[in-house]
Amino acid sequence: MMAFYTWLMRTHRNQNTPLGELAEELHKHSHIITRGQGYKRSRAYVQILCKTSEHLDAFEEAWKGYTAFKAECRKNDKQSGTIIPENQNQEEPGMTFYEWMIHHYLGKDTARGDLAYDMHHEGDAADLHSREDILAYLRFHRACKECIAVFKRCWKDYEKYEAANA
């Protein structure tokens, strides 16, 4: 599931609206904003970082939109069968990185879940198998440094999985 900050940047950045201004203001401070934060922490960042009460009002509006977006994604994922059941804990030997990410993180409201969500919804991500190919893909698509760092951490865990199942 896409985190609030990611959703806000993708849906409202570069718009000449209060939500667009909020997105631009938060983007200026993206080096200290982390993914996977809930309402209270996200609102606290907006209060600290933003300059006007209009930004706080825009945040409240954006959070409602984000909540509706998450509900719609969950509904669509359940209908299409893309959510992996929480009780599916069995490791399958020989999983590709893509399969491993989907198995462990799709549907989670974390940075790793965001990466799995993006991988699942990119048509060609399943065709990339090496660390170098995936890094090149992320860099070509101008992934942020936080996304690349999450990928690298996931890849290290995937290597541990591979070693344990070799």
N, CA and C of each residue as an Amber inpcrd file, in Angstrom:
protein
   498
   0.8500000  -1.1740000   0.0000000   0.0000000   0.0000000   0.0000000
   0.8930000   1.2330000   0.0000000   0.5600000   2.1420000  -0.8350000
   1.3220000   3.3630000  -0.9560000   1.1690000   4.2200000   0.3010000
   2.2580000   4.7430000   0.8200000   2.2280000   5.5890000   2.0070000
   1.6710000   6.9770000   1.6560000   1.2360000   7.6910000   2.6780000
   0.6170000   9.0040000   2.4940000   1.5150000   9.9540000   1.7020000
   2.7670000  10.0620000   2.1050000   3.6690000  11.0020000   1.4410000
   3.7960000  10.6740000  -0.0470000   3.9610000   9.3960000  -0.3670000
   4.0810000   8.9750000  -1.7720000   2.8050000   9.3070000  -2.5340000
   1.6730000   8.9940000  -1.9270000   0.3810000   9.2800000  -2.5580000
   0.2340000  10.7800000  -2.8250000   0.5740000  11.5950000  -1.8390000
   0.4400000  13.0430000  -1.9850000   1.3220000  13.5650000  -3.1180000
   2.5500000  13.0760000  -3.1870000   3.4690000  13.5320000  -4.2450000
   2.9550000  13.1180000  -5.6250000   2.4630000  11.8920000  -5.7360000
   2.0080000  11.3930000  -7.0380000   0.7080000  12.0330000  -7.4930000
  -0.1650000  12.3740000  -6.5680000  -1.4800000  12.8580000  -6.9720000
  -1.6290000  14.3710000  -6.9570000  -0.8140000  15.0870000  -6.1830000
  -1.0670000  16.5210000  -6.0340000   0.1420000  17.4240000  -6.2710000
   1.3390000  16.8640000  -6.3750000   2.5000000  17.7180000  -6.5880000
   2.3800000  18.4160000  -7.9370000   2.8570000  19.6340000  -8.0060000
   2.8420000  20.4660000  -9.2130000   1.4410000  20.9470000  -9.5880000
   0.5040000  20.8620000  -8.6580000  -0.8300000  21.4110000  -8.9020000
  -0.9310000  22.7690000  -8.2180000  -1.6230000  23.6620000  -8.8370000
  -1.8090000  24.9970000  -8.2680000  -3.0660000  24.9990000  -7.3970000
  -3.0100000  24.2020000  -6.3250000  -4.1180000  24.0670000  -5.3860000
  -3.5230000  24.0400000  -3.9840000  -4.3550000  24.1750000  -2.9570000
  -3.8130000  24.0450000  -1.5950000  -3.1080000  22.7000000  -1.3620000
  -3.6500000  21.6160000  -1.9240000  -2.9970000  20.3150000  -1.7710000
  -1.6670000  20.2810000  -2.5220000  -1.6300000  20.9260000  -3.6800000
  -0.3820000  21.0110000  -4.4290000   0.6720000  21.8020000  -3.6820000
   0.2510000  22.8920000  -3.0420000   1.1810000  23.6970000  -2.2420000
   1.6900000  22.9020000  -1.0390000   0.7910000  22.1390000  -0.4060000
   1.2020000  21.2840000   0.7030000   2.2290000  20.2590000   0.2240000
   1.9580000  19.6360000  -0.9040000   2.8890000  18.6460000  -1.4480000
   4.2500000  19.2710000  -1.7200000   4.2660000  20.4470000  -2.3050000
   5.5360000  21.1260000  -2.5970000   6.2780000  21.4750000  -1.3070000
   5.5470000  21.9480000  -0.3050000   6.1760000  22.3090000   0.9720000
   6.7750000  21.0760000   1.6460000   6.0390000  19.9670000   1.6410000
   6.5600000  18.7390000   2.2440000   7.7270000  18.1750000   1.4400000
   7.6750000  18.3470000   0.1240000   8.7680000  17.8500000  -0.7170000
  10.0840000  18.5510000  -0.3660000  10.0140000  19.8070000   0.0140000
  11.2190000  20.5420000   0.4150000  11.8880000  19.8790000   1.6140000
  11.0940000  19.1740000   2.4170000  11.5990000  18.5660000   3.6470000
  11.6070000  17.0420000   3.5650000  11.6170000  16.5120000   2.3610000
  11.4790000  15.0580000   2.1900000  12.6320000  14.2840000   2.8170000
  13.7520000  14.9410000   3.0720000  14.8890000  14.2430000   3.6680000
  14.6330000  13.8400000   5.1190000  13.6290000  14.4370000   5.7800000
  13.3410000  14.0450000   7.1610000  11.9920000  13.3600000   7.3170000
  11.2230000  13.3060000   6.2410000   9.9260000  12.6460000   6.3040000
  10.1180000  11.2000000   5.8690000   9.6880000  10.2840000   6.7090000
   9.8230000   8.8720000   6.3770000   8.4770000   8.2940000   6.0170000
   8.5080000   7.1580000   5.3570000   7.2690000   6.5070000   4.9460000
   6.7190000   5.6480000   6.0660000   5.4630000   5.2760000   5.9050000
   4.8510000   4.3650000   6.8390000   4.4100000   4.9970000   8.1450000
   4.2640000   6.3220000   8.1590000   3.8270000   6.9940000   9.3620000
   2.3210000   7.1130000   9.3630000   1.7600000   7.0840000  10.5350000
   0.3250000   7.2150000  10.6690000  -0.1180000   8.6620000  10.6790000
  -1.3990000   8.8390000  10.9340000  -2.0190000  10.1550000  10.9100000
  -1.3560000  11.1290000  11.8910000  -1.1700000  10.7180000  13.1380000
  -0.6540000  11.6350000  14.1620000   0.7420000  12.1430000  13.8280000
   1.6340000  11.2290000  13.4310000   3.0010000  11.6690000  13.1170000
   3.0260000  12.5080000  11.8470000   2.2470000  12.1210000  10.8490000
   2.2040000  12.9020000   9.6090000   1.6770000  14.3060000   9.8930000
   0.6170000  14.4100000  10.6880000   0.0380000  15.7200000  11.0370000
   1.0490000  16.5520000  11.8220000   1.8000000  15.9120000  12.7190000
   2.8100000  16.6330000  13.4930000   3.8870000  17.2190000  12.5730000
   4.3110000  16.4510000  11.5680000   5.2780000  16.9800000  10.6090000
   4.7050000  18.1800000   9.8670000   3.4590000  18.0940000   9.4630000
   2.8410000  19.2110000   8.7480000   2.8140000  20.4400000   9.6520000
   2.4530000  20.2640000  10.9100000   2.4080000  21.4010000  11.8320000
   3.7830000  22.0300000  12.0080000   4.8200000  21.2050000  12.0780000
   6.1720000  21.7160000  12.3010000   6.7470000  22.3560000  11.0390000
   6.5580000  21.7040000   9.8980000   7.2580000  22.1010000   8.6790000
   6.5320000  23.1430000   7.8430000   5.2320000  23.1670000   7.9130000
   4.4800000  24.0520000   7.0300000   4.2490000  25.4010000   7.6820000
   4.0750000  26.3800000   6.8360000   4.0850000  27.7580000   7.3050000
   2.7150000  28.3300000   7.6220000   1.6610000  27.7530000   7.1060000
   0.3570000  28.3690000   7.2720000  -0.6850000  27.3660000   7.7710000
  -1.7630000  27.8980000   8.3220000  -2.8550000  27.0320000   8.7610000
  -3.5670000  26.4140000   7.5560000  -3.4570000  27.0630000   6.3850000
  -4.0480000  26.4890000   5.1770000  -3.4100000  25.1420000   4.8510000
  -2.1160000  25.0160000   5.1410000  -1.4500000  23.7380000   4.9070000
  -2.0230000  22.6620000   5.8230000  -2.3190000  23.0210000   7.0570000
  -2.8990000  22.0430000   7.9770000  -4.3000000  21.6500000   7.5140000
  -5.0710000  22.6250000   7.0480000  -6.3950000  22.3140000   6.4870000
  -6.2560000  21.4170000   5.2550000  -5.2720000  21.7260000   4.4160000
  -5.0420000  20.9090000   3.2180000  -4.6260000  19.4970000   3.6170000
  -3.8340000  19.3950000   4.6970000  -3.4370000  18.0650000   5.1720000
  -4.6700000  17.2480000   5.5660000  -5.5940000  17.8650000   6.3030000
  -6.8030000  17.1440000   6.7330000  -7.5930000  16.6560000   5.5100000
  -7.6990000  17.5150000   4.5080000  -8.3910000  17.1320000   3.2710000
  -7.6390000  16.0150000   2.5550000  -6.3120000  16.1460000   2.5090000
  -5.4950000  15.1360000   1.8340000  -5.5980000  13.7910000   2.5580000
  -5.6040000  13.8160000   3.8860000  -5.6780000  12.5600000   4.6230000
  -6.9840000  11.8260000   4.3340000  -8.0670000  12.5900000   4.1970000
  -9.3590000  11.9730000   3.8410000  -9.2670000  11.3330000   2.4540000
  -8.6380000  12.0340000   1.5130000  -8.4640000  11.4850000   0.1670000
  -7.5830000  10.2530000   0.1750000  -6.5210000  10.2890000   0.9730000
  -5.6150000   9.1530000   1.0780000  -6.3260000   7.9430000   1.6900000
  -7.1330000   8.1760000   2.7160000  -7.8780000   7.0930000   3.3510000
  -8.8410000   6.4520000   2.3550000  -9.5020000   7.2680000   1.5510000
 -10.4090000   6.7450000   0.5240000  -9.6140000   5.9570000  -0.5250000
  -8.4470000   6.4670000  -0.9080000  -7.5880000   5.7760000  -1.8670000
  -7.1820000   4.4000000  -1.3360000  -6.7570000   4.3220000  -0.0620000
  -6.3560000   3.0430000   0.5220000  -7.5230000   2.0530000   0.5300000
  -8.7060000   2.5390000   0.8970000  -9.8810000   1.6600000   0.9290000
 -10.1830000   1.1270000  -0.4680000 -10.0840000   1.9810000  -1.4690000
 -10.3400000   1.5660000  -2.8510000  -9.2940000   0.5460000  -3.3220000
  -8.0340000   0.7690000  -2.9620000  -6.9750000  -0.1740000  -3.3380000
  -7.2170000  -1.5320000  -2.6960000  -7.5670000  -1.5270000  -1.4300000
  -7.8280000  -2.8000000  -0.7440000  -9.0030000  -3.5270000  -1.3880000
 -10.0380000  -2.7720000  -1.7310000 -11.2100000  -3.3660000  -2.3790000
 -10.8120000  -3.9660000  -3.7240000 -10.0700000  -3.2000000  -4.5260000
  -9.6450000  -3.6800000  -5.8440000  -8.7130000  -4.8820000  -5.7260000
  -7.7920000  -4.8380000  -4.7590000  -6.8620000  -5.9470000  -4.5910000
  -7.5870000  -7.2120000  -4.1490000  -8.5730000  -7.0730000  -3.2800000
  -9.3350000  -8.2460000  -2.8470000 -10.1200000  -8.8260000  -4.0190000
 -10.7030000  -7.9510000  -4.8400000 -11.4790000  -8.4270000  -5.9850000
 -10.5930000  -9.1110000  -7.0100000  -9.3780000  -8.6010000  -7.2010000
  -8.4980000  -9.1820000  -8.2110000  -7.6450000 -10.3220000  -7.6500000
  -7.6880000 -10.4870000  -6.3300000  -6.9390000 -11.5810000  -5.7140000
  -5.4620000 -11.3140000  -5.5600000  -5.0430000 -10.0430000  -5.5270000
  -3.6140000  -9.7570000  -5.4400000  -3.1010000  -9.6620000  -4.0160000
  -3.9700000  -9.5980000  -3.0340000  -3.5050000  -9.5480000  -1.6500000
  -3.1010000 -10.9510000  -1.2190000  -1.9120000 -11.0680000  -0.6830000
  -1.4460000 -12.3440000  -0.1660000  -2.0230000 -12.4970000   1.2370000
  -2.6880000 -13.5950000   1.5550000  -3.2480000 -13.7670000   2.8930000
  -2.1790000 -13.6600000   3.9730000  -2.5340000 -13.0250000   5.0950000
  -1.5930000 -12.8330000   6.1960000  -1.0770000 -14.1640000   6.7420000
  -1.8840000 -15.2240000   6.6770000  -1.4900000 -16.4970000   7.2650000
  -0.6180000 -17.3370000   6.3290000  -0.2460000 -16.8080000   5.2080000
   0.5880000 -17.5570000   4.2680000   2.0510000 -17.3630000   4.6550000
   2.5550000 -18.2110000   5.5210000   3.9160000 -18.0740000   6.0410000
   4.8940000 -19.0640000   5.4270000   4.4340000 -19.9440000   4.6040000
   5.3190000 -20.9570000   4.0460000   6.2280000 -20.3460000   2.9890000
   7.4950000 -20.6050000   3.1500000   8.4690000 -20.1610000   2.1600000
   8.4650000 -21.1500000   1.0030000   8.5130000 -20.6510000  -0.1820000
   8.6170000 -21.5150000  -1.3550000  10.0410000 -21.4150000  -1.8770000
  10.7450000 -22.5360000  -1.9270000  12.1160000 -22.4980000  -2.4320000
  12.1510000 -22.0190000  -3.8810000  13.2040000 -21.2820000  -4.2060000
  13.4110000 -20.8640000  -5.5840000  12.6190000 -19.6510000  -6.0230000
  12.1170000 -18.8640000  -5.0900000  11.3830000 -17.6460000  -5.4640000
  12.3370000 -16.6270000  -6.0700000  11.8670000 -15.9250000  -7.0760000
  12.6180000 -14.7770000  -7.5890000  12.4630000 -13.6360000  -6.5930000
  13.2650000 -12.6000000  -6.7470000  13.1420000 -11.4440000  -5.8590000
  11.7450000 -10.8580000  -5.9450000  11.2240000 -10.7430000  -7.1530000
   9.8760000 -10.2100000  -7.3510000   8.8500000 -11.0450000  -6.5750000
   8.8930000 -12.3630000  -6.7310000   7.9460000 -13.2380000  -6.0390000
   8.1020000 -13.1350000  -4.5270000   9.3480000 -13.0510000  -4.0720000
   9.6330000 -12.9500000  -2.6480000   9.0700000 -11.6430000  -2.0780000
   9.2530000 -10.5460000  -2.7990000   8.7220000  -9.2500000  -2.3420000
   7.1980000  -9.2860000  -2.2670000   6.5540000  -9.8110000  -3.3060000
   5.0960000  -9.8760000  -3.3260000   4.6090000 -10.7620000  -2.1820000
   5.2660000 -11.9000000  -1.9900000   4.8860000 -12.8440000  -0.9450000
   4.9630000 -12.2140000   0.4500000   6.0250000 -11.4570000   0.7050000
   6.2570000 -10.9270000   2.0510000   5.6580000  -9.5490000   2.3140000
   5.5360000  -8.7020000   1.3120000   5.2560000  -7.2990000   1.5980000
   4.0490000  -6.6830000   0.9050000   3.5060000  -7.3210000  -0.1330000
   2.3530000  -6.7270000  -0.8080000   1.1900000  -6.5950000   0.1730000
   0.6170000  -5.4100000   0.2340000  -0.5000000  -5.1530000   1.1370000
  -0.0950000  -4.5870000   2.4780000   1.2050000  -4.4630000   2.7290000
   1.6860000  -3.9050000   3.9950000   1.8540000  -2.3980000   3.8550000
   1.4860000  -1.6540000   4.8790000   1.5940000  -0.1910000   4.8580000
   2.9400000   0.2280000   5.4320000   3.9920000  -0.1620000   4.7150000
   5.3680000   0.1420000   5.0960000   6.1300000   0.5460000   3.8410000
   7.3680000   0.9710000   4.0350000   8.1960000   1.3160000   2.8720000
   8.4110000   0.0830000   1.9880000   8.6160000  -1.0640000   2.6090000
   8.7740000  -2.2980000   1.8330000   7.4730000  -2.6440000   1.1220000
   6.3490000  -2.4010000   1.7790000   5.0560000  -2.6210000   1.1460000
   4.8500000  -1.7030000  -0.0460000   5.3060000  -0.4550000   0.0820000
   5.2320000   0.4830000  -1.0430000   6.0250000  -0.0360000  -2.2340000
   7.2330000  -0.5430000  -1.9520000   8.0610000  -1.0630000  -3.0350000
   7.3940000  -2.2700000  -3.6860000   6.8560000  -3.1730000  -2.8780000
   6.1690000  -4.3500000  -3.4250000   4.9590000  -3.9260000  -4.2540000
   4.2250000  -2.9430000  -3.7710000   3.0520000  -2.4330000  -4.4960000
   3.4790000  -1.8750000  -5.8560000   4.5250000  -1.0590000  -5.8470000
   5.0130000  -0.4760000  -7.1020000   5.5100000  -1.5610000  -8.0550000
   6.2260000  -2.5500000  -7.5100000   6.7140000  -3.6450000  -8.3530000
   5.5500000  -4.4120000  -8.9610000   4.5310000  -4.6600000  -8.1590000
   3.3750000  -5.4330000  -8.6150000   2.6170000  -4.7030000  -9.7240000
   2.5800000  -3.3770000  -9.6460000   1.8060000  -2.6020000 -10.6090000
   2.6320000  -2.0920000 -11.7870000   3.9220000  -2.4150000 -11.8190000
   4.7620000  -2.1140000 -12.9760000   4.8380000  -3.3770000 -13.8170000
   4.4710000  -3.2940000 -15.0590000   4.4000000  -4.4810000 -15.9030000
   5.7130000  -5.2050000 -16.1080000   6.8240000  -4.4720000 -16.1610000
   8.0980000  -5.1150000 -16.4920000   8.9630000  -5.4170000 -15.2790000
   8.5140000  -5.1080000 -14.0770000   9.3280000  -5.3400000 -12.8800000
   9.5690000  -6.8250000 -12.6380000   8.6240000  -7.6710000 -12.9850000
   8.7780000  -9.1170000 -12.7580000   9.8720000  -9.7200000 -13.6340000
  10.2530000  -9.0310000 -14.7030000  11.2600000  -9.5540000 -15.6230000
  12.6900000  -9.2460000 -15.1960000  12.8550000  -8.4520000 -14.1440000
  14.1810000  -8.0800000 -13.6660000  14.5950000  -9.0360000 -12.5600000
  15.7720000  -9.6540000 -12.6950000  16.1570000 -10.6800000 -11.7320000
  17.4420000 -10.3700000 -10.9760000  18.3330000  -9.5760000 -11.5280000
  19.5920000  -9.3170000 -10.8300000  19.5170000  -7.9830000 -10.0790000
  20.3350000  -7.8880000  -9.0520000  20.4030000  -6.6650000  -8.2490000
  20.7760000  -5.4780000  -9.1420000  21.7290000  -5.6850000 -10.0100000
  22.1990000  -4.6100000 -10.8880000  21.1020000  -4.1490000 -11.8480000
  20.3530000  -5.1090000 -12.4070000  19.2650000  -4.7480000 -13.3300000
  18.1780000  -3.9430000 -12.6140000  17.8460000  -4.3560000 -11.3960000
  16.8000000  -3.6530000 -10.6520000  17.2810000  -2.2600000 -10.2640000
  18.5310000  -2.1290000  -9.8160000  19.0730000  -0.8040000  -9.4900000
  19.0810000   0.1020000 -10.7230000  19.4790000  -0.4440000 -11.8620000
  19.4750000   0.3450000 -13.0970000  18.0580000   0.7910000 -13.4470000
  17.1010000  -0.1080000 -13.2780000  15.6980000   0.2060000 -13.5410000
  15.2200000   1.3350000 -12.6190000  15.5220000   1.2150000 -11.3220000
  15.1030000   2.2430000 -10.3650000  15.7370000   3.5990000 -10.6870000
  17.0080000   3.5750000 -11.0290000  17.6960000   4.8340000 -11.3490000
  17.1690000   5.4430000 -12.6530000  16.8970000   4.5900000 -13.6370000
  16.3520000   5.0750000 -14.9060000  15.0110000   5.7720000 -14.6820000
  14.2080000   5.2130000 -13.7710000  12.8980000   5.7940000 -13.4760000
  12.9480000   6.8420000 -12.3660000  14.1650000   7.2730000 -12.0280000
  14.3960000   8.3560000 -11.0640000  13.7640000   8.0810000  -9.7010000
  13.9600000   6.8660000  -9.2160000  13.4790000   6.5260000  -7.8840000
  14.2400000   7.3620000  -6.8590000  13.5600000   7.7470000  -5.7990000
  14.2030000   8.5470000  -4.7610000  15.2320000   7.6980000  -4.0140000
  16.1340000   8.3730000  -3.3060000  17.1960000   7.6350000  -2.6160000
  16.6340000   6.7410000  -1.5170000  15.5060000   7.1270000  -0.9270000
  14.8810000   6.2910000   0.1000000  14.3860000   4.9740000  -0.5040000
  13.8130000   5.0440000  -1.7030000  13.3420000   3.8440000  -2.3910000
  14.5090000   2.9180000  -2.7070000  15.6080000   3.4750000  -3.1740000
  16.7840000   2.6680000  -3.4840000  17.3410000   2.0350000  -2.2140000
  17.3390000   2.7830000  -1.1190000  17.8180000   2.2310000   0.1520000
  16.9220000   1.0860000   0.6250000  15.6080000   1.2380000   0.4750000
  14.6800000   0.1620000   0.8470000  14.9360000  -1.0610000  -0.0170000
  15.1260000  -0.8450000  -1.3120000  15.4260000  -1.9660000  -2.2010000
  16.6850000  -2.6920000  -1.7400000  17.7330000  -1.9600000  -1.4250000
  18.9890000  -2.5940000  -1.0150000  18.8100000  -3.4140000   0.2580000
  18.0330000  -2.9010000   1.2070000  17.7660000  -3.6620000   2.4320000
  16.9650000  -4.9250000   2.1160000  15.9790000  -4.7780000   1.2440000
  15.1790000  -5.9450000   0.8460000  16.0540000  -6.9790000   0.1430000
  16.9500000  -6.5100000  -0.7190000  17.8020000  -7.4330000  -1.4540000
  18.6950000  -8.2220000  -0.4910000  19.2210000  -7.5560000   0.5480000
  20.0390000  -8.2650000   1.5360000  19.2240000  -9.3520000   2.2270000
  17.9870000  -9.0400000   2.5900000  17.1250000 -10.0490000   3.2100000
  16.7980000 -11.1690000   2.2300000  16.6070000 -10.8200000   0.9750000
  16.3440000 -11.8290000  -0.0490000  17.5510000 -12.7600000  -0.2050000
  18.7570000 -12.2080000  -0.1550000  19.9550000 -13.0410000  -0.2430000
  20.0300000 -14.0180000   0.9310000  19.6290000 -13.5620000   2.1200000
  19.5910000 -14.4560000   3.2830000  18.5870000 -15.5820000   3.0450000
  17.4350000 -15.2370000   2.4850000  16.4210000 -16.2370000   2.1510000
  16.9840000 -17.2550000   1.1640000  17.6700000 -16.7610000   0.1220000
  18.2360000 -17.6500000  -0.8730000  19.2830000 -18.5810000  -0.2600000
  20.1340000 -18.0330000   0.6000000  21.1690000 -18.8460000   1.2410000
  20.5550000 -19.9290000   2.1290000  19.4770000 -19.5850000   2.8240000
  18.8150000 -20.5560000   3.7080000  18.0880000 -21.6410000   2.9190000
  17.7030000 -21.3410000   1.6820000  16.9530000 -22.2980000   0.8730000
  17.7990000 -22.9480000  -0.2310000  19.1100000 -22.7370000  -0.1650000
  19.9860000 -23.3050000  -1.2110000  20.2460000 -24.7830000  -0.9860000
